[in-house]
Amino acid sequence: MSDSSSIRIGDSTELAELLQFINDWLAADQDARICLDRFAGRAYSTQCLREDLYRFTAVMLTNITETDQESVTGPER
């Protein structure tokens, strides 16, 4: 991650947890899925949202892991 687009590890962790929470909630609550599908219509389904949440969470966790490794080993040159 470049310096201009990086965020603090704590913020990344919190964001990843929030994304996972929303994904888990949608997985568990059929009424929420129905309501979201009704609200968004065919433009953006709950399944698409859950796939995006999963992908974004994975990206955030990967960035956290890479940042943690850099802080232990130092910056690569």
Backbone atoms as SQL, in Angstrom:
CREATE TABLE atoms (id INTEGER PRIMARY KEY, chain TEXT, resi INTEGER, resn TEXT, atom TEXT, x REAL, y REAL, z REAL);
INSERT INTO atoms VALUES
  (1, 'A', 1, 'MET', 'N', 0.844, -1.174, 0.000),
  (2, 'A', 1, 'MET', 'CA', 0.000, 0.000, 0.000),
  (3, 'A', 1, 'MET', 'C', 0.891, 1.239, 0.000),
  (4, 'A', 2, 'SER', 'N', 0.583, 2.214, -0.809),
  (5, 'A', 2, 'SER', 'CA', 1.378, 3.428, -0.820),
  (6, 'A', 2, 'SER', 'C', 1.010, 4.302, 0.368),
  (7, 'A', 3, 'ASP', 'N', 1.917, 5.205, 0.728),
  (8, 'A', 3, 'ASP', 'CA', 1.675, 6.080, 1.867),
  (9, 'A', 3, 'ASP', 'C', 0.439, 6.945, 1.673),
  (10, 'A', 4, 'SER', 'N', 0.160, 7.353, 0.455),
  (11, 'A', 4, 'SER', 'CA', -0.963, 8.249, 0.206),
  (12, 'A', 4, 'SER', 'C', -2.318, 7.566, 0.359),
  (13, 'A', 5, 'SER', 'N', -2.359, 6.245, 0.304),
  (14, 'A', 5, 'SER', 'CA', -3.638, 5.555, 0.409),
  (15, 'A', 5, 'SER', 'C', -3.728, 4.646, 1.624),
  (16, 'A', 6, 'SER', 'N', -2.767, 4.731, 2.525),
  (17, 'A', 6, 'SER', 'CA', -2.786, 3.831, 3.670),
  (18, 'A', 6, 'SER', 'C', -3.639, 4.381, 4.812),
  (19, 'A', 7, 'ILE', 'N', -4.159, 3.454, 5.606),
  (20, 'A', 7, 'ILE', 'CA', -4.879, 3.825, 6.809),
  (21, 'A', 7, 'ILE', 'C', -4.258, 3.059, 7.974),
  (22, 'A', 8, 'ARG', 'N', -4.510, 3.518, 9.166),
  (23, 'A', 8, 'ARG', 'CA', -3.911, 2.882, 10.343),
  (24, 'A', 8, 'ARG', 'C', -4.401, 1.452, 10.488),
  (25, 'A', 9, 'ILE', 'N', -3.550, 0.596, 11.056),
  (26, 'A', 9, 'ILE', 'CA', -3.882, -0.813, 11.239),
  (27, 'A', 9, 'ILE', 'C', -5.150, -0.966, 12.066),
  (28, 'A', 10, 'GLY', 'N', -5.283, -0.194, 13.134),
  (29, 'A', 10, 'GLY', 'CA', -6.473, -0.277, 13.970),
  (30, 'A', 10, 'GLY', 'C', -7.737, 0.041, 13.199),
  (31, 'A', 11, 'ASP', 'N', -7.664, 1.043, 12.330),
  (32, 'A', 11, 'ASP', 'CA', -8.822, 1.404, 11.503),
  (33, 'A', 11, 'ASP', 'C', -9.137, 0.300, 10.503),
  (34, 'A', 12, 'SER', 'N', -8.106, -0.287, 9.912),
  (35, 'A', 12, 'SER', 'CA', -8.308, -1.384, 8.963),
  (36, 'A', 12, 'SER', 'C', -8.955, -2.575, 9.649),
  (37, 'A', 13, 'THR', 'N', -8.495, -2.881, 10.841),
  (38, 'A', 13, 'THR', 'CA', -9.051, -3.998, 11.596),
  (39, 'A', 13, 'THR', 'C', -10.517, -3.742, 11.921),
  (40, 'A', 14, 'GLU', 'N', -10.814, -2.543, 12.374),
  (41, 'A', 14, 'GLU', 'CA', -12.193, -2.198, 12.722),
  (42, 'A', 14, 'GLU', 'C', -13.103, -2.247, 11.504),
  (43, 'A', 15, 'LEU', 'N', -12.621, -1.747, 10.377),
  (44, 'A', 15, 'LEU', 'CA', -13.415, -1.776, 9.148),
  (45, 'A', 15, 'LEU', 'C', -13.658, -3.221, 8.700),
  (46, 'A', 16, 'ALA', 'N', -12.636, -4.056, 8.757),
  (47, 'A', 16, 'ALA', 'CA', -12.795, -5.467, 8.386),
  (48, 'A', 16, 'ALA', 'C', -13.821, -6.149, 9.282),
  (49, 'A', 17, 'GLU', 'N', -13.784, -5.843, 10.580),
  (50, 'A', 17, 'GLU', 'CA', -14.756, -6.427, 11.511),
  (51, 'A', 17, 'GLU', 'C', -16.172, -5.953, 11.195),
  (52, 'A', 18, 'LEU', 'N', -16.323, -4.690, 10.850),
  (53, 'A', 18, 'LEU', 'CA', -17.643, -4.159, 10.503),
  (54, 'A', 18, 'LEU', 'C', -18.185, -4.811, 9.231),
  (55, 'A', 19, 'LEU', 'N', -17.344, -4.953, 8.229),
  (56, 'A', 19, 'LEU', 'CA', -17.766, -5.597, 6.986),
  (57, 'A', 19, 'LEU', 'C', -18.187, -7.039, 7.243),
  (58, 'A', 20, 'GLN', 'N', -17.418, -7.748, 8.079),
  (59, 'A', 20, 'GLN', 'CA', -17.758, -9.133, 8.413),
  (60, 'A', 20, 'GLN', 'C', -19.066, -9.199, 9.192),
  (61, 'A', 21, 'PHE', 'N', -19.281, -8.246, 10.100),
  (62, 'A', 21, 'PHE', 'CA', -20.527, -8.191, 10.878),
  (63, 'A', 21, 'PHE', 'C', -21.734, -8.035, 9.952),
  (64, 'A', 22, 'ILE', 'N', -21.649, -7.112, 9.007),
  (65, 'A', 22, 'ILE', 'CA', -22.765, -6.889, 8.075),
  (66, 'A', 22, 'ILE', 'C', -22.999, -8.136, 7.226),
  (67, 'A', 23, 'ASN', 'N', -21.933, -8.762, 6.762),
  (68, 'A', 23, 'ASN', 'CA', -22.056, -9.979, 5.966),
  (69, 'A', 23, 'ASN', 'C', -22.720, -11.089, 6.785),
  (70, 'A', 24, 'ASP', 'N', -22.282, -11.272, 8.028),
  (71, 'A', 24, 'ASP', 'CA', -22.870, -12.297, 8.896),
  (72, 'A', 24, 'ASP', 'C', -24.348, -12.010, 9.174),
  (73, 'A', 25, 'TRP', 'N', -24.663, -10.742, 9.388),
  (74, 'A', 25, 'TRP', 'CA', -26.050, -10.350, 9.650),
  (75, 'A', 25, 'TRP', 'C', -26.930, -10.691, 8.462),
  (76, 'A', 26, 'LEU', 'N', -26.478, -10.347, 7.268),
  (77, 'A', 26, 'LEU', 'CA', -27.258, -10.650, 6.071),
  (78, 'A', 26, 'LEU', 'C', -27.389, -12.156, 5.861),
  (79, 'A', 27, 'ALA', 'N', -26.362, -12.909, 6.227),
  (80, 'A', 27, 'ALA', 'CA', -26.421, -14.365, 6.091),
  (81, 'A', 27, 'ALA', 'C', -27.456, -14.966, 7.038),
  (82, 'A', 28, 'ALA', 'N', -27.627, -14.348, 8.207),
  (83, 'A', 28, 'ALA', 'CA', -28.492, -14.912, 9.234),
  (84, 'A', 28, 'ALA', 'C', -29.929, -14.395, 9.197),
  (85, 'A', 29, 'ASP', 'N', -30.158, -13.242, 8.602),
  (86, 'A', 29, 'ASP', 'CA', -31.469, -12.600, 8.703),
  (87, 'A', 29, 'ASP', 'C', -32.150, -12.527, 7.343),
  (88, 'A', 30, 'GLN', 'N', -33.072, -13.452, 7.123),
  (89, 'A', 30, 'GLN', 'CA', -33.773, -13.499, 5.842),
  (90, 'A', 30, 'GLN', 'C', -34.600, -12.237, 5.611),
  (91, 'A', 31, 'ASP', 'N', -35.215, -11.697, 6.658),
  (92, 'A', 31, 'ASP', 'CA', -36.006, -10.472, 6.506),
  (93, 'A', 31, 'ASP', 'C', -35.140, -9.308, 6.022),
  (94, 'A', 32, 'ALA', 'N', -33.917, -9.225, 6.528),
  (95, 'A', 32, 'ALA', 'CA', -33.003, -8.164, 6.090),
  (96, 'A', 32, 'ALA', 'C', -32.654, -8.339, 4.618),
  (97, 'A', 33, 'ARG', 'N', -32.417, -9.580, 4.202),
  (98, 'A', 33, 'ARG', 'CA', -32.107, -9.840, 2.786),
  (99, 'A', 33, 'ARG', 'C', -33.278, -9.464, 1.892),
  (100, 'A', 34, 'ILE', 'N', -34.467, -9.838, 2.297),
  (101, 'A', 34, 'ILE', 'CA', -35.666, -9.518, 1.511),
  (102, 'A', 34, 'ILE', 'C', -35.847, -8.008, 1.417),
  (103, 'A', 35, 'CYS', 'N', -35.688, -7.329, 2.541),
  (104, 'A', 35, 'CYS', 'CA', -35.845, -5.873, 2.575),
  (105, 'A', 35, 'CYS', 'C', -34.808, -5.193, 1.677),
  (106, 'A', 36, 'LEU', 'N', -33.563, -5.642, 1.760),
  (107, 'A', 36, 'LEU', 'CA', -32.512, -5.050, 0.926),
  (108, 'A', 36, 'LEU', 'C', -32.767, -5.315, -0.550),
  (109, 'A', 37, 'ASP', 'N', -33.167, -6.534, -0.870),
  (110, 'A', 37, 'ASP', 'CA', -33.472, -6.849, -2.277),
  (111, 'A', 37, 'ASP', 'C', -34.631, -5.998, -2.789),
  (112, 'A', 38, 'ARG', 'N', -35.626, -5.782, -1.951),
  (113, 'A', 38, 'ARG', 'CA', -36.761, -4.938, -2.338),
  (114, 'A', 38, 'ARG', 'C', -36.300, -3.495, -2.540),
  (115, 'A', 39, 'PHE', 'N', -35.441, -3.020, -1.647),
  (116, 'A', 39, 'PHE', 'CA', -34.951, -1.642, -1.720),
  (117, 'A', 39, 'PHE', 'C', -34.081, -1.424, -2.957),
  (118, 'A', 40, 'ALA', 'N', -33.148, -2.325, -3.199),
  (119, 'A', 40, 'ALA', 'CA', -32.189, -2.146, -4.287),
  (120, 'A', 40, 'ALA', 'C', -32.726, -2.607, -5.631),
  (121, 'A', 41, 'GLY', 'N', -33.742, -3.414, -5.592),
  (122, 'A', 41, 'GLY', 'CA', -34.277, -3.933, -6.843),
  (123, 'A', 41, 'GLY', 'C', -33.286, -4.871, -7.499),
  (124, 'A', 42, 'ARG', 'N', -33.283, -4.896, -8.785),
  (125, 'A', 42, 'ARG', 'CA', -32.377, -5.797, -9.506),
  (126, 'A', 42, 'ARG', 'C', -30.996, -5.191, -9.714),
  (127, 'A', 43, 'ALA', 'N', -30.846, -3.937, -9.348),
  (128, 'A', 43, 'ALA', 'CA', -29.567, -3.258, -9.583),
  (129, 'A', 43, 'ALA', 'C', -28.440, -3.832, -8.736),
  (130, 'A', 44, 'TYR', 'N', -28.772, -4.269, -7.515),
  (131, 'A', 44, 'TYR', 'CA', -27.720, -4.737, -6.606),
  (132, 'A', 44, 'TYR', 'C', -28.345, -5.701, -5.615),
  (133, 'A', 45, 'SER', 'N', -28.152, -6.975, -5.835),
  (134, 'A', 45, 'SER', 'CA', -28.784, -7.986, -4.991),
  (135, 'A', 45, 'SER', 'C', -28.021, -8.175, -3.683),
  (136, 'A', 46, 'THR', 'N', -28.700, -8.757, -2.721),
  (137, 'A', 46, 'THR', 'CA', -28.056, -9.071, -1.451),
  (138, 'A', 46, 'THR', 'C', -26.869, -9.988, -1.672),
  (139, 'A', 47, 'GLN', 'N', -27.019, -10.946, -2.580),
  (140, 'A', 47, 'GLN', 'CA', -25.912, -11.866, -2.854),
  (141, 'A', 47, 'GLN', 'C', -24.696, -11.117, -3.394),
  (142, 'A', 48, 'CYS', 'N', -24.915, -10.161, -4.282),
  (143, 'A', 48, 'CYS', 'CA', -23.801, -9.350, -4.796),
  (144, 'A', 48, 'CYS', 'C', -23.148, -8.553, -3.671),
  (145, 'A', 49, 'LEU', 'N', -23.966, -7.977, -2.803),
  (146, 'A', 49, 'LEU', 'CA', -23.439, -7.221, -1.674),
  (147, 'A', 49, 'LEU', 'C', -22.609, -8.115, -0.771),
  (148, 'A', 50, 'ARG', 'N', -23.113, -9.306, -0.467),
  (149, 'A', 50, 'ARG', 'CA', -22.374, -10.218, 0.405),
  (150, 'A', 50, 'ARG', 'C', -21.057, -10.639, -0.233),
  (151, 'A', 51, 'GLU', 'N', -21.046, -10.854, -1.543),
  (152, 'A', 51, 'GLU', 'CA', -19.797, -11.195, -2.240),
  (153, 'A', 51, 'GLU', 'C', -18.806, -10.043, -2.149),
  (154, 'A', 52, 'ASP', 'N', -19.288, -8.812, -2.341),
  (155, 'A', 52, 'ASP', 'CA', -18.420, -7.639, -2.227),
  (156, 'A', 52, 'ASP', 'C', -17.901, -7.464, -0.799),
  (157, 'A', 53, 'LEU', 'N', -18.771, -7.657, 0.183),
  (158, 'A', 53, 'LEU', 'CA', -18.347, -7.551, 1.583),
  (159, 'A', 53, 'LEU', 'C', -17.260, -8.571, 1.901),
  (160, 'A', 54, 'TYR', 'N', -17.436, -9.783, 1.408),
  (161, 'A', 54, 'TYR', 'CA', -16.432, -10.830, 1.626),
  (162, 'A', 54, 'TYR', 'C', -15.103, -10.437, 0.981),
  (163, 'A', 55, 'ARG', 'N', -15.167, -9.949, -0.243),
  (164, 'A', 55, 'ARG', 'CA', -13.954, -9.560, -0.967),
  (165, 'A', 55, 'ARG', 'C', -13.263, -8.381, -0.282),
  (166, 'A', 56, 'PHE', 'N', -14.046, -7.358, 0.113),
  (167, 'A', 56, 'PHE', 'CA', -13.464, -6.195, 0.783),
  (168, 'A', 56, 'PHE', 'C', -12.832, -6.588, 2.117),
  (169, 'A', 57, 'THR', 'N', -13.490, -7.485, 2.850),
  (170, 'A', 57, 'THR', 'CA', -12.945, -7.955, 4.116),
  (171, 'A', 57, 'THR', 'C', -11.611, -8.659, 3.883),
  (172, 'A', 58, 'ALA', 'N', -11.554, -9.512, 2.873),
  (173, 'A', 58, 'ALA', 'CA', -10.313, -10.220, 2.559),
  (174, 'A', 58, 'ALA', 'C', -9.196, -9.243, 2.197),
  (175, 'A', 59, 'VAL', 'N', -9.523, -8.207, 1.429),
  (176, 'A', 59, 'VAL', 'CA', -8.525, -7.199, 1.059),
  (177, 'A', 59, 'VAL', 'C', -8.013, -6.473, 2.302),
  (178, 'A', 60, 'MET', 'N', -8.938, -6.088, 3.176),
  (179, 'A', 60, 'MET', 'CA', -8.542, -5.377, 4.398),
  (180, 'A', 60, 'MET', 'C', -7.643, -6.251, 5.266),
  (181, 'A', 61, 'LEU', 'N', -8.012, -7.512, 5.440),
  (182, 'A', 61, 'LEU', 'CA', -7.215, -8.409, 6.271),
  (183, 'A', 61, 'LEU', 'C', -5.858, -8.685, 5.648),
  (184, 'A', 62, 'THR', 'N', -5.801, -8.777, 4.330),
  (185, 'A', 62, 'THR', 'CA', -4.518, -8.961, 3.642),
  (186, 'A', 62, 'THR', 'C', -3.619, -7.750, 3.864),
  (187, 'A', 63, 'ASN', 'N', -4.186, -6.555, 3.761),
  (188, 'A', 63, 'ASN', 'CA', -3.410, -5.338, 3.979),
  (189, 'A', 63, 'ASN', 'C', -2.919, -5.245, 5.416),
  (190, 'A', 64, 'ILE', 'N', -3.744, -5.667, 6.372),
  (191, 'A', 64, 'ILE', 'CA', -3.344, -5.653, 7.779),
  (192, 'A', 64, 'ILE', 'C', -2.168, -6.599, 7.980),
  (193, 'A', 65, 'THR', 'N', -2.263, -7.798, 7.411),
  (194, 'A', 65, 'THR', 'CA', -1.197, -8.791, 7.543),
  (195, 'A', 65, 'THR', 'C', 0.093, -8.293, 6.911),
  (196, 'A', 66, 'GLU', 'N', 0.003, -7.707, 5.720),
  (197, 'A', 66, 'GLU', 'CA', 1.193, -7.186, 5.045),
  (198, 'A', 66, 'GLU', 'C', 1.817, -6.054, 5.844),
  (199, 'A', 67, 'THR', 'N', 0.996, -5.174, 6.400),
  (200, 'A', 67, 'THR', 'CA', 1.497, -4.053, 7.189),
  (201, 'A', 67, 'THR', 'C', 2.170, -4.554, 8.456),
  (202, 'A', 68, 'ASP', 'N', 1.575, -5.550, 9.109),
  (203, 'A', 68, 'ASP', 'CA', 2.173, -6.135, 10.309),
  (204, 'A', 68, 'ASP', 'C', 3.528, -6.746, 9.984),
  (205, 'A', 69, 'GLN', 'N', 3.629, -7.452, 8.872),
  (206, 'A', 69, 'GLN', 'CA', 4.889, -8.079, 8.486),
  (207, 'A', 69, 'GLN', 'C', 5.948, -7.029, 8.173),
  (208, 'A', 70, 'GLU', 'N', 5.565, -5.936, 7.527),
  (209, 'A', 70, 'GLU', 'CA', 6.503, -4.864, 7.216),
  (210, 'A', 70, 'GLU', 'C', 7.035, -4.213, 8.487),
  (211, 'A', 71, 'SER', 'N', 6.173, -4.050, 9.475),
  (212, 'A', 71, 'SER', 'CA', 6.603, -3.382, 10.704),
  (213, 'A', 71, 'SER', 'C', 7.577, -4.264, 11.485),
  (214, 'A', 72, 'VAL', 'N', 7.486, -5.585, 11.339),
  (215, 'A', 72, 'VAL', 'CA', 8.406, -6.498, 12.016),
  (216, 'A', 72, 'VAL', 'C', 9.728, -6.581, 11.268),
  (217, 'A', 73, 'THR', 'N', 9.663, -6.680, 9.936),
  (218, 'A', 73, 'THR', 'CA', 10.866, -6.880, 9.130),
  (219, 'A', 73, 'THR', 'C', 11.470, -5.574, 8.617),
  (220, 'A', 74, 'GLY', 'N', 10.734, -4.513, 8.666),
  (221, 'A', 74, 'GLY', 'CA', 11.195, -3.237, 8.106),
  (222, 'A', 74, 'GLY', 'C', 10.789, -3.120, 6.667),
  (223, 'A', 75, 'PRO', 'N', 10.855, -1.942, 6.109),
  (224, 'A', 75, 'PRO', 'CA', 10.435, -1.747, 4.712),
  (225, 'A', 75, 'PRO', 'C', 11.371, -2.468, 3.752),
  (226, 'A', 76, 'GLU', 'N', 10.783, -2.999, 2.673),
  (227, 'A', 76, 'GLU', 'CA', 11.583, -3.638, 1.634),
  (228, 'A', 76, 'GLU', 'C', 12.196, -2.578, 0.744),
  (229, 'A', 77, 'ARG', 'N', 13.379, -2.878, 0.250),
  (230, 'A', 77, 'ARG', 'CA', 14.058, -1.949, -0.664),
  (231, 'A', 77, 'ARG', 'C', 14.538, -2.660, -1.878);
